[in-house]
């Protein structure tokens, strides 16, 4: 499965993943891109404030994800896996200082990287934003929509 996923992305596929997939698939398929403490130190259920990563504020995947004056909140179900970018070409799109301040983890909530002709988008949590807030839910949905639109534009 790992080699088939890696080949799919290398040939131009777009792969959207969430939560424990970072430790169960991404680290094996794309070595030295991401790591996590999640398998050994999963996070408790929590709700964190989110913001665009400063270095990626104009990234096309963030278009319409955040709205001025509205604080997005991201729900992490119990046993969520943190994300830690390893390579400089892994771009943090969404971050939460709460992850660092409260749990000593990397603040990354959503990351993306190109691999061959394809791209990977990974987000923390199980993506279902029941307990966050409406702004967090819209952010999650818009991020995924932008990813699909990016793939369609590549054709």
ROLUM-595293 format. One record per residue (C-alpha): residue in three letters; x, y negated, z. Coordinates in nm, 3 decimals, decimal comma. Layout:
+-----+---------+---------+---------+
|   r |    east |   north |      up |
+-----+---------+---------+---------+
| ALA |       X |       Y |       Z |
...
+-----+---------+---------+---------+
! end
This chain:
+-----+---------+---------+---------+
|   r |    east |   north |      up |
+-----+---------+---------+---------+
| UNK |   0,000 |   0,000 |   0,000 |
| UNK |   0,278 |  -0,245 |   0,094 |
| UNK |   0,459 |  -0,216 |  -0,240 |
| UNK |   0,130 |  -0,241 |  -0,433 |
| UNK |   0,032 |  -0,560 |  -0,248 |
| UNK |   0,378 |  -0,710 |  -0,304 |
| UNK |   0,364 |  -0,624 |  -0,677 |
| UNK |   0,011 |  -0,766 |  -0,704 |
| UNK |   0,129 |  -1,103 |  -0,570 |
| UNK |   0,457 |  -1,100 |  -0,764 |
| UNK |   0,260 |  -1,054 |  -1,090 |
| UNK |   0,039 |  -1,357 |  -1,017 |
| UNK |  -0,216 |  -1,237 |  -0,764 |
| UNK |  -0,340 |  -1,458 |  -0,483 |
| UNK |  -0,363 |  -1,292 |  -0,141 |
| UNK |  -0,567 |  -1,440 |   0,146 |
| UNK |  -0,506 |  -1,277 |   0,486 |
| UNK |  -0,600 |  -1,330 |   0,848 |
| UNK |  -0,487 |  -1,243 |   1,198 |
| UNK |  -0,314 |  -0,908 |   1,264 |
| UNK |  -0,233 |  -0,861 |   0,895 |
| UNK |   0,073 |  -1,079 |   0,957 |
| UNK |   0,230 |  -0,801 |   1,167 |
| UNK |   0,063 |  -0,506 |   0,998 |
| UNK |   0,124 |  -0,594 |   0,632 |
| UNK |   0,280 |  -0,932 |   0,550 |
| UNK |   0,603 |  -0,880 |   0,743 |
| UNK |   0,657 |  -0,550 |   0,556 |
| UNK |   0,544 |  -0,672 |   0,213 |
| UNK |   0,725 |  -1,005 |   0,228 |
| UNK |   1,024 |  -0,956 |   0,461 |
| UNK |   1,180 |  -1,264 |   0,617 |
| UNK |   0,883 |  -1,490 |   0,536 |
| UNK |   0,681 |  -1,470 |   0,860 |
| UNK |   0,696 |  -1,313 |   1,203 |
| UNK |   0,464 |  -1,284 |   1,501 |
| UNK |   0,468 |  -1,202 |   1,870 |
| UNK |   0,108 |  -1,083 |   1,840 |
| UNK |   0,162 |  -0,710 |   1,856 |
| UNK |   0,346 |  -0,742 |   2,188 |
| UNK |   0,195 |  -1,066 |   2,317 |
| UNK |  -0,148 |  -1,128 |   2,160 |
| UNK |  -0,315 |  -1,456 |   2,244 |
| UNK |  -0,620 |  -1,476 |   2,469 |
| UNK |  -0,952 |  -1,594 |   2,330 |
| UNK |  -0,918 |  -1,968 |   2,298 |
| UNK |  -1,031 |  -2,271 |   2,103 |
| UNK |  -0,758 |  -2,508 |   1,985 |
| UNK |  -0,759 |  -2,849 |   1,821 |
| UNK |  -0,625 |  -2,840 |   1,465 |
| UNK |  -0,462 |  -3,098 |   1,242 |
| UNK |  -0,290 |  -3,105 |   0,905 |
| UNK |   0,081 |  -3,035 |   0,930 |
| UNK |   0,255 |  -3,370 |   0,881 |
| UNK |   0,493 |  -3,240 |   0,617 |
| UNK |   0,205 |  -3,104 |   0,405 |
| UNK |  -0,062 |  -3,373 |   0,449 |
| UNK |  -0,102 |  -3,416 |   0,070 |
| UNK |  -0,095 |  -3,045 |  -0,018 |
| UNK |  -0,368 |  -2,949 |  -0,266 |
| UNK |  -0,492 |  -2,669 |  -0,040 |
| UNK |  -0,578 |  -2,931 |   0,225 |
| UNK |  -0,802 |  -3,140 |  -0,001 |
| UNK |  -1,129 |  -3,201 |   0,186 |
| UNK |  -1,023 |  -2,985 |   0,481 |
| UNK |  -0,998 |  -3,270 |   0,735 |
| UNK |  -1,216 |  -3,577 |   0,776 |
| UNK |  -1,111 |  -3,902 |   0,938 |
| UNK |  -1,244 |  -3,944 |   1,290 |
| UNK |  -1,355 |  -3,580 |   1,326 |
| UNK |  -1,150 |  -3,339 |   1,537 |
| UNK |  -1,148 |  -2,987 |   1,398 |
| UNK |  -1,139 |  -2,700 |   1,649 |
| UNK |  -1,029 |  -2,347 |   1,559 |
| UNK |  -1,156 |  -2,041 |   1,742 |
| UNK |  -0,908 |  -1,762 |   1,808 |
| UNK |  -1,072 |  -1,441 |   1,919 |
| UNK |  -0,909 |  -1,234 |   2,189 |
| UNK |  -0,583 |  -1,068 |   2,078 |
| UNK |  -0,513 |  -1,308 |   1,790 |
| UNK |  -0,168 |  -1,297 |   1,635 |
| UNK |   0,045 |  -1,612 |   1,619 |
| UNK |   0,233 |  -1,709 |   1,300 |
| UNK |   0,596 |  -1,813 |   1,287 |
| UNK |   0,740 |  -1,915 |   0,949 |
| UNK |   1,092 |  -1,783 |   0,895 |
| UNK |   1,184 |  -1,928 |   0,555 |
| UNK |   1,178 |  -2,294 |   0,457 |
| UNK |   0,956 |  -2,219 |   0,156 |
| UNK |   0,675 |  -2,104 |   0,387 |
| UNK |   0,461 |  -2,417 |   0,419 |
| UNK |   0,262 |  -2,481 |   0,735 |
| UNK |  -0,069 |  -2,633 |   0,625 |
| UNK |  -0,265 |  -2,647 |   0,951 |
| UNK |  -0,118 |  -2,663 |   1,298 |
| UNK |  -0,225 |  -2,685 |   1,660 |
| UNK |   0,002 |  -2,841 |   1,919 |
| UNK |  -0,215 |  -2,654 |   2,175 |
| UNK |  -0,051 |  -2,327 |   2,067 |
| UNK |   0,290 |  -2,461 |   2,165 |
| UNK |   0,181 |  -2,660 |   2,471 |
| UNK |  -0,046 |  -2,396 |   2,625 |
| UNK |   0,110 |  -2,069 |   2,510 |
| UNK |   0,467 |  -2,147 |   2,402 |
| UNK |   0,397 |  -2,029 |   2,047 |
| UNK |   0,466 |  -2,179 |   1,707 |
| UNK |   0,191 |  -2,435 |   1,630 |
| UNK |   0,118 |  -2,291 |   1,281 |
| UNK |  -0,248 |  -2,197 |   1,223 |
| UNK |  -0,244 |  -2,166 |   0,841 |
| UNK |   0,056 |  -2,110 |   0,615 |
| UNK |   0,116 |  -2,051 |   0,246 |
| UNK |   0,404 |  -1,941 |   0,029 |
| UNK |   0,465 |  -1,858 |  -0,332 |
| UNK |   0,598 |  -1,514 |  -0,421 |
| UNK |   0,689 |  -1,445 |  -0,781 |
| UNK |   0,402 |  -1,583 |  -0,989 |
| UNK |   0,150 |  -1,546 |  -0,705 |
| UNK |   0,074 |  -1,698 |  -0,368 |
| UNK |  -0,015 |  -1,592 |  -0,014 |
| UNK |  -0,240 |  -1,788 |   0,224 |
| UNK |  -0,253 |  -1,664 |   0,582 |
| UNK |  -0,463 |  -1,806 |   0,868 |
| UNK |  -0,470 |  -1,726 |   1,238 |
| UNK |  -0,774 |  -1,568 |   1,393 |
| UNK |  -1,036 |  -1,354 |   1,233 |
| UNK |  -1,154 |  -1,644 |   1,014 |
| UNK |  -1,510 |  -1,630 |   1,147 |
| UNK |  -1,537 |  -1,965 |   1,326 |
| UNK |  -1,838 |  -1,904 |   1,551 |
| UNK |  -1,707 |  -2,068 |   1,869 |
| UNK |  -1,497 |  -2,358 |   1,734 |
| UNK |  -1,695 |  -2,650 |   1,598 |
| UNK |  -1,856 |  -2,746 |   1,270 |
| UNK |  -1,545 |  -2,936 |   1,160 |
| UNK |  -1,332 |  -2,624 |   1,219 |
| UNK |  -1,578 |  -2,410 |   1,025 |
| UNK |  -1,580 |  -2,655 |   0,734 |
| UNK |  -1,199 |  -2,665 |   0,743 |
| UNK |  -1,176 |  -2,287 |   0,723 |
| UNK |  -1,426 |  -2,266 |   0,439 |
| UNK |  -1,274 |  -2,551 |   0,241 |
| UNK |  -0,923 |  -2,407 |   0,276 |
| UNK |  -1,041 |  -2,076 |   0,127 |
| UNK |  -1,233 |  -2,257 |  -0,150 |
| UNK |  -0,924 |  -2,460 |  -0,240 |
| UNK |  -0,723 |  -2,138 |  -0,259 |
| UNK |  -0,972 |  -1,988 |  -0,506 |
| UNK |  -0,975 |  -2,311 |  -0,709 |
| UNK |  -0,593 |  -2,312 |  -0,716 |
| UNK |  -0,596 |  -1,957 |  -0,857 |
| UNK |  -0,858 |  -2,044 |  -1,120 |
| UNK |  -0,656 |  -2,349 |  -1,227 |
| UNK |  -0,350 |  -2,126 |  -1,275 |
| UNK |  -0,524 |  -1,935 |  -1,558 |
+-----+---------+---------+---------+
! end
